[in-house]
Amino acid sequence: MSLMGDGLNRVSGSRLEPILYKLTGNPFKGLLLGSGVTAVIQSSSATSVIVMGFVNSGMMKLRQAIPVILGAIFGTSITGWVICLSYMENTGGIGELLSTSTLTGIIAVTGIIFRTFCKKKSLRHIGDIMMGFAILMFGMGTMSGSVSGLKDMEWFRNLLVSLKNPFLGILVGIMISTLLQSASAAVGIVQALSVTGLETFENSFPLLMGISIGAALPVMVATIGTGTESKRTALSYLVSCVMGVMCIASIFYILNSVVAFSFVSKVMSPFSLAFVNTVFRFLMIVILLPFVDIIEALVCMIIPERKKKGEERSIVLDERMTQYPALAIEQCRSMIIEMAKSAGKAFSESCMLIEHYSDEGFSHVEKLEDDGDKYEDVLGSFLMKLSSQNLTERQSQETTIFLHTLTDLERISDHALNLAQNAQELKQKQITFSDEAIHELSVTIAAIREILQITISALENEDLELASQVEPLEDVVDNLCDELKLGHVERLQQGKCSIRQGFVFNDMVTNYERISDHCSNIAVALIEVYSGSLMAHEYIGTVKGQENEVYDHYYKEFMSRFAL
């Protein structure tokens, strides 16, 4: 099951995971997607861990995650039907064609050929799926043959009789699922035992209910060392299963005591067990879906928020997400956009300090700069680990560009702090600028605000048209900075400004110029990734060419808007 599930995940998971993230705003869609993804990757635990990563990183709310987890609880029942294929021996017709020995032989040989001789990665992964499936078929056939003799053993008969007690049956089911770390494997064991002819609905139904609860325990183990949101997400799996089992068990056994269902004594087969397991899980999610808010409230009550007043929000990425590159890249993109907005805010607040200085405002800029450092550390470490995974060419390129963009965004935060320190120096030393200098600075600040806004919007929306506006505006900023420096020299010569003022003024101008340079780097990186052809120096050389109408248009527009 592991080999087959890993192969399925590698073939289709890179497309499924981003869809799972983007289309979970509606509970019903989340339910369907959770079921679909789990059916494909053959593991409700894996789906739940993916969702835990979403919630932990802030990409998804707990309320959005619960329907996906309910879908995963249902989706894992599909494996029971796959296992049924191993019991289609000697049924005649198509059943004979799909018998265990036929399927195992054909699929195993095909899988080995794909895995050994194909150079294309996707075909090699398909080979993994085929070999995993063949081994599963062979293993189920072997296991069924091995347990068939149990029907003649008195202790086994007594065990099945004892399992008619619902509480004991549920407890045994929890133990089996916990030991095997897989609900699908546990159901497979129950299906294998059914070949003895001694398993009835009465003693197998409690086992299936217990197995559904036991499947939540591996997810709970996966939360060790994670944050509060991850723990809540995992607990919602356990709470959902326990609530679902309690509701269905109560309804069924109360009705059975009144009506006395005739099918309770029916002897089960692998097919009827797969059917009962599917219906049971379907009814469970139908009952629970309207109570998502209650599940969320209960989970939050059991695991309360421990964040203290004034405590800083931690900046974390779940490293388990590196196993899912497409998803990890989306996670990084989301956090880089947060980092960009934080850097833009730091600049805006540093500019406000120049006009109206306050210690509180200065401390806030310091905190935003510190956040920039944390973003760089966390994202840098995560991206380095991600780059060691098996990435596509596009994913590898995006990872490299993200690493470069991180540095530029962190440097923008640094320059914003430098500007805040300039404002602090102006306040402490009681330095003021001439009206002419203040006007020149205000025009330049407006241009920097504009280039930051364009860059952040281009980054957030992956907008190449916006990104193409950055380079002409960066050249306008360079011209502005040159004019500011020349204007300051003229004022020095005329005695309107002093050397003392000049140190701070020139430092501010240098920071403005550096911020626009980093914006240019980010825009070029975006264009490299999404246009897919030009290198940075080729792009810059091209946009500044004499025949580039787009560059000329925006350059003239920005020159007129930000003229001194």
BELSUL-V319140 format. One record per residue. N is the residue number from 1. PHI is phi in radians with two decimals (NA if undefined). Layout:
n=N phi=PHI
n=N phi=PHI
This chain:
n=1 phi=NA
n=2 phi=-1.13
n=3 phi=-1.11
n=4 phi=-1.16
n=5 phi=-1.13
n=6 phi=-1.11
n=7 phi=-1.11
n=8 phi=-1.07
n=9 phi=-1.13
n=10 phi=-1.21
n=11 phi=-1.30
n=12 phi=-2.09
n=13 phi=-1.08
n=14 phi=-1.12
n=15 phi=-1.66
n=16 phi=-1.29
n=17 phi=-1.10
n=18 phi=-1.07
n=19 phi=-1.12
n=20 phi=-1.01
n=21 phi=-1.25
n=22 phi=-1.36
n=23 phi=-1.97
n=24 phi=-1.89
n=25 phi=-1.21
n=26 phi=-1.72
n=27 phi=-0.98
n=28 phi=-1.16
n=29 phi=-1.10
n=30 phi=-1.05
n=31 phi=-1.10
n=32 phi=-1.12
n=33 phi=-1.17
n=34 phi=-1.04
n=35 phi=-1.14
n=36 phi=-1.13
n=37 phi=-1.11
n=38 phi=-1.16
n=39 phi=-1.09
n=40 phi=-1.36
n=41 phi=-1.57
n=42 phi=1.06
n=43 phi=-2.78
n=44 phi=-1.23
n=45 phi=-1.12
n=46 phi=-1.10
n=47 phi=-1.05
n=48 phi=-1.14
n=49 phi=-1.15
n=50 phi=-1.05
n=51 phi=-1.13
n=52 phi=-1.02
n=53 phi=-1.10
n=54 phi=-1.02
n=55 phi=-1.17
n=56 phi=-1.09
n=57 phi=-1.57
n=58 phi=1.48
n=59 phi=-1.35
n=60 phi=-2.54
n=61 phi=-1.49
n=62 phi=-1.00
n=63 phi=-1.11
n=64 phi=-1.29
n=65 phi=-1.28
n=66 phi=-1.08
n=67 phi=-1.05
n=68 phi=-1.12
n=69 phi=-1.16
n=70 phi=-1.05
n=71 phi=-1.10
n=72 phi=-1.14
n=73 phi=-1.06
n=74 phi=-1.34
n=75 phi=-1.06
n=76 phi=-1.22
n=77 phi=-1.25
n=78 phi=-1.08
n=79 phi=-1.06
n=80 phi=-1.04
n=81 phi=-1.27
n=82 phi=-1.08
n=83 phi=-1.11
n=84 phi=-1.03
n=85 phi=-1.06
n=86 phi=-1.32
n=87 phi=-1.97
n=88 phi=-1.69
n=89 phi=-1.22
n=90 phi=1.02
n=91 phi=-1.72
n=92 phi=1.37
n=93 phi=1.05
n=94 phi=-1.10
n=95 phi=-1.00
n=96 phi=-1.17
n=97 phi=-1.10
n=98 phi=-1.66
n=99 phi=-1.12
n=100 phi=-1.00
n=101 phi=-1.14
n=102 phi=-1.16
n=103 phi=-1.05
n=104 phi=-1.05
n=105 phi=-1.12
n=106 phi=-1.14
n=107 phi=-1.21
n=108 phi=-1.09
n=109 phi=-1.11
n=110 phi=-1.06
n=111 phi=-1.10
n=112 phi=-1.12
n=113 phi=-1.09
n=114 phi=-1.05
n=115 phi=-1.20
n=116 phi=-1.58
n=117 phi=-1.90
n=118 phi=-1.43
n=119 phi=-1.55
n=120 phi=-1.25
n=121 phi=-1.05
n=122 phi=-1.08
n=123 phi=-1.23
n=124 phi=-1.13
n=125 phi=-1.18
n=126 phi=-1.09
n=127 phi=-1.04
n=128 phi=-1.05
n=129 phi=-1.03
n=130 phi=-1.12
n=131 phi=-1.16
n=132 phi=-1.06
n=133 phi=-1.12
n=134 phi=-1.10
n=135 phi=-1.13
n=136 phi=-1.08
n=137 phi=-1.07
n=138 phi=-1.11
n=139 phi=-1.12
n=140 phi=-1.16
n=141 phi=-1.11
n=142 phi=-1.10
n=143 phi=-1.13
n=144 phi=-1.09
n=145 phi=-1.11
n=146 phi=-1.26
n=147 phi=-1.61
n=148 phi=-1.06
n=149 phi=-1.26
n=150 phi=-1.14
n=151 phi=-1.11
n=152 phi=-1.63
n=153 phi=-1.72
n=154 phi=-1.10
n=155 phi=-1.12
n=156 phi=-1.24
n=157 phi=-1.06
n=158 phi=-1.12
n=159 phi=-1.10
n=160 phi=-1.15
n=161 phi=-1.11
n=162 phi=-1.14
n=163 phi=-1.31
n=164 phi=-1.18
n=165 phi=-1.26
n=166 phi=-0.98
n=167 phi=-1.13
n=168 phi=-1.17
n=169 phi=-1.08
n=170 phi=-1.10
n=171 phi=-1.10
n=172 phi=-1.11
n=173 phi=-1.06
n=174 phi=-1.07
n=175 phi=-1.12
n=176 phi=-1.08
n=177 phi=-1.11
n=178 phi=-1.17
n=179 phi=-1.14
n=180 phi=-1.43
n=181 phi=1.01
n=182 phi=-2.81
n=183 phi=-1.18
n=184 phi=-1.09
n=185 phi=-1.15
n=186 phi=-1.13
n=187 phi=-1.11
n=188 phi=-1.05
n=189 phi=-1.10
n=190 phi=-1.10
n=191 phi=-1.11
n=192 phi=-1.12
n=193 phi=-1.17
n=194 phi=-1.18
n=195 phi=-1.20
n=196 phi=-1.22
n=197 phi=1.37
n=198 phi=-1.83
n=199 phi=-1.53
n=200 phi=-1.93
n=201 phi=-1.03
n=202 phi=-1.07
n=203 phi=-1.70
n=204 phi=-1.59
n=205 phi=-1.08
n=206 phi=-1.04
n=207 phi=-1.06
n=208 phi=-1.11
n=209 phi=-1.15
n=210 phi=-1.13
n=211 phi=-1.08
n=212 phi=-1.11
n=213 phi=-1.27
n=214 phi=-1.05
n=215 phi=-1.15
n=216 phi=-1.36
n=217 phi=-1.18
n=218 phi=-1.03
n=219 phi=-1.18
n=220 phi=-1.11
n=221 phi=-1.08
n=222 phi=-1.18
n=223 phi=-1.53
n=224 phi=-1.04
n=225 phi=1.46
n=226 phi=-1.78
n=227 phi=-1.47
n=228 phi=-1.04
n=229 phi=-1.13
n=230 phi=-1.11
n=231 phi=-1.10
n=232 phi=-1.13
n=233 phi=-1.10
n=234 phi=-1.12
n=235 phi=-1.14
n=236 phi=-1.11
n=237 phi=-1.10
n=238 phi=-1.12
n=239 phi=-1.08
n=240 phi=-1.07
n=241 phi=-1.14
n=242 phi=-1.11
n=243 phi=-1.09
n=244 phi=-1.10
n=245 phi=-1.13
n=246 phi=-1.07
n=247 phi=-1.13
n=248 phi=-1.19
n=249 phi=-1.08
n=250 phi=-1.10
n=251 phi=-1.08
n=252 phi=-1.13
n=253 phi=-1.27
n=254 phi=-1.19
n=255 phi=-1.12
n=256 phi=-1.13
n=257 phi=-1.19
n=258 phi=-1.59
n=259 phi=-1.60
n=260 phi=1.06
n=261 phi=-1.02
n=262 phi=-1.29
n=263 phi=-1.34
n=264 phi=-1.06
n=265 phi=-1.59
n=266 phi=-1.12
n=267 phi=-1.31
n=268 phi=-1.62
n=269 phi=-2.11
n=270 phi=-0.97
n=271 phi=-1.24
n=272 phi=-1.19
n=273 phi=-1.16
n=274 phi=-1.08
n=275 phi=-1.15
n=276 phi=-1.08
n=277 phi=-1.08
n=278 phi=-1.16
n=279 phi=-1.11
n=280 phi=-1.02
n=281 phi=-1.20
n=282 phi=-1.11
n=283 phi=-1.10
n=284 phi=-1.11
n=285 phi=-1.29
n=286 phi=-1.12
n=287 phi=-1.21
n=288 phi=-1.46
n=289 phi=-0.97
n=290 phi=-1.20
n=291 phi=-1.93
n=292 phi=-1.03
n=293 phi=-1.07
n=294 phi=-1.19
n=295 phi=-1.06
n=296 phi=-1.08
n=297 phi=-1.10
n=298 phi=-1.14
n=299 phi=-1.11
n=300 phi=-1.17
n=301 phi=-1.26
n=302 phi=-1.22
n=303 phi=-2.03
n=304 phi=-1.25
n=305 phi=-1.22
n=306 phi=-1.71
n=307 phi=-1.16
n=308 phi=-1.47
n=309 phi=-1.08
n=310 phi=1.51
n=311 phi=-1.27
n=312 phi=-1.28
n=313 phi=-1.25
n=314 phi=-1.30
n=315 phi=-1.89
n=316 phi=-2.33
n=317 phi=-2.29
n=318 phi=-1.34
n=319 phi=-1.15
n=320 phi=-1.14
n=321 phi=-1.21
n=322 phi=-1.13
n=323 phi=-1.28
n=324 phi=-2.17
n=325 phi=-0.94
n=326 phi=-1.06
n=327 phi=-1.20
n=328 phi=-1.07
n=329 phi=-1.16
n=330 phi=-1.08
n=331 phi=-1.11
n=332 phi=-1.12
n=333 phi=-1.03
n=334 phi=-1.06
n=335 phi=-1.28
n=336 phi=-1.14
n=337 phi=-1.12
n=338 phi=-1.03
n=339 phi=-1.09
n=340 phi=-1.11
n=341 phi=-1.15
n=342 phi=-1.12
n=343 phi=-1.13
n=344 phi=-1.11
n=345 phi=-1.16
n=346 phi=-1.05
n=347 phi=-1.14
n=348 phi=-1.03
n=349 phi=-1.26
n=350 phi=-1.18
n=351 phi=-1.19
n=352 phi=-1.13
n=353 phi=-1.16
n=354 phi=-1.14
n=355 phi=-1.45
n=356 phi=-2.38
n=357 phi=-1.31
n=358 phi=-2.60
n=359 phi=-1.11
n=360 phi=-1.11
n=361 phi=-1.13
n=362 phi=-1.09
n=363 phi=-1.09
n=364 phi=-1.19
n=365 phi=-1.12
n=366 phi=-1.04
n=367 phi=-1.14
n=368 phi=-1.11
n=369 phi=-1.17
n=370 phi=-1.14
n=371 phi=-1.06
n=372 phi=-1.04
n=373 phi=-1.11
n=374 phi=-1.14
n=375 phi=-0.99
n=376 phi=-1.10
n=377 phi=-1.11
n=378 phi=-1.17
n=379 phi=-1.17
n=380 phi=-1.07
n=381 phi=-1.10
n=382 phi=-1.12
n=383 phi=-1.16
n=384 phi=-1.13
n=385 phi=-1.20
n=386 phi=-1.13
n=387 phi=-1.14
n=388 phi=-1.48
n=389 phi=-1.42
n=390 phi=-1.43
n=391 phi=-1.77
n=392 phi=-1.29
n=393 phi=-1.07
n=394 phi=-1.15
n=395 phi=-1.10
n=396 phi=-1.12
n=397 phi=-1.16
n=398 phi=-1.09
n=399 phi=-1.07
n=400 phi=-1.10
n=401 phi=-1.13
n=402 phi=-1.04
n=403 phi=-1.08
n=404 phi=-1.19
n=405 phi=-1.09
n=406 phi=-0.93
n=407 phi=-1.06
n=408 phi=-1.13
n=409 phi=-1.16
n=410 phi=-1.14
n=411 phi=-1.20
n=412 phi=-1.09
n=413 phi=-1.08
n=414 phi=-1.06
n=415 phi=-1.18
n=416 phi=-1.10
n=417 phi=-1.15
n=418 phi=-1.01
n=419 phi=-1.16
n=420 phi=-1.12
n=421 phi=-1.17
n=422 phi=-1.07
n=423 phi=-1.10
n=424 phi=-1.11
n=425 phi=-1.14
n=426 phi=-1.03
n=427 phi=-1.20
n=428 phi=-1.16
n=429 phi=-1.66
n=430 phi=0.95
n=431 phi=-1.62
n=432 phi=-2.21
n=433 phi=-1.81
n=434 phi=-1.23
n=435 phi=-1.04
n=436 phi=-1.12
n=437 phi=-1.13
n=438 phi=-1.11
n=439 phi=-1.09
n=440 phi=-1.09
n=441 phi=-1.14
n=442 phi=-1.12
n=443 phi=-1.14
n=444 phi=-1.16
n=445 phi=-1.07
n=446 phi=-1.08
n=447 phi=-1.15
n=448 phi=-1.19
n=449 phi=-1.02
n=450 phi=-1.12
n=451 phi=-1.19
n=452 phi=-1.16
n=453 phi=-1.08
n=454 phi=-1.11
n=455 phi=-1.12
n=456 phi=-1.14
n=457 phi=-1.13
n=458 phi=-1.10
n=459 phi=-1.16
n=460 phi=-1.20
n=461 phi=-1.76
n=462 phi=0.91
n=463 phi=-1.73
n=464 phi=-1.26
n=465 phi=-1.14
n=466 phi=-1.14
n=467 phi=-1.05
n=468 phi=-1.24
n=469 phi=-1.45
n=470 phi=-1.21
n=471 phi=-1.10
n=472 phi=-1.10
n=473 phi=-1.22
n=474 phi=-1.10
n=475 phi=-1.17
n=476 phi=-1.13
n=477 phi=-1.09
n=478 phi=-1.01
n=479 phi=-1.11
n=480 phi=-1.04
n=481 phi=-1.11
n=482 phi=-1.10
n=483 phi=-1.13
n=484 phi=-1.08
n=485 phi=-1.14
n=486 phi=-1.15
n=487 phi=-1.07
n=488 phi=-1.17
n=489 phi=-1.08
n=490 phi=-1.09
n=491 phi=-1.19
n=492 phi=-1.08
n=493 phi=-1.15
n=494 phi=-1.51
n=495 phi=1.39
n=496 phi=-1.41
n=497 phi=-2.26
n=498 phi=-1.96
n=499 phi=-1.07
n=500 phi=-1.06
n=501 phi=-1.15
n=502 phi=-1.09
n=503 phi=-1.04
n=504 phi=-1.20
n=505 phi=-1.04
n=506 phi=-1.13
n=507 phi=-1.11
n=508 phi=-1.11
n=509 phi=-1.06
n=510 phi=-1.09
n=511 phi=-1.13
n=512 phi=-1.05
n=513 phi=-1.11
n=514 phi=-1.17
n=515 phi=-1.07
n=516 phi=-1.14
n=517 phi=-1.09
n=518 phi=-1.19
n=519 phi=-1.09
n=520 phi=-1.07
n=521 phi=-1.05
n=522 phi=-1.15
n=523 phi=-1.10
n=524 phi=-1.11
n=525 phi=-1.08
n=526 phi=-1.05
n=527 phi=-1.14
n=528 phi=-1.06
n=529 phi=-1.21
n=530 phi=-1.60
n=531 phi=-1.60
n=532 phi=1.31
n=533 phi=-2.32
n=534 phi=-1.35
n=535 phi=-1.47
n=536 phi=-1.01
n=537 phi=-1.17
n=538 phi=-1.19
n=539 phi=-1.10
n=540 phi=-1.07
n=541 phi=-1.12
n=542 phi=-1.29
n=543 phi=-1.16
n=544 phi=-1.62
n=545 phi=-1.17
n=546 phi=-1.15
n=547 phi=-1.73
n=548 phi=-1.50
n=549 phi=-1.20
n=550 phi=-1.10
n=551 phi=-1.07
n=552 phi=-1.07
n=553 phi=-1.07
n=554 phi=-1.22
n=555 phi=-1.09
n=556 phi=-1.16
n=557 phi=-1.10
n=558 phi=-1.23
n=559 phi=-1.11
n=560 phi=-1.28
n=561 phi=-1.27
n=562 phi=-2.03
n=563 phi=-1.48
n=564 phi=-1.32
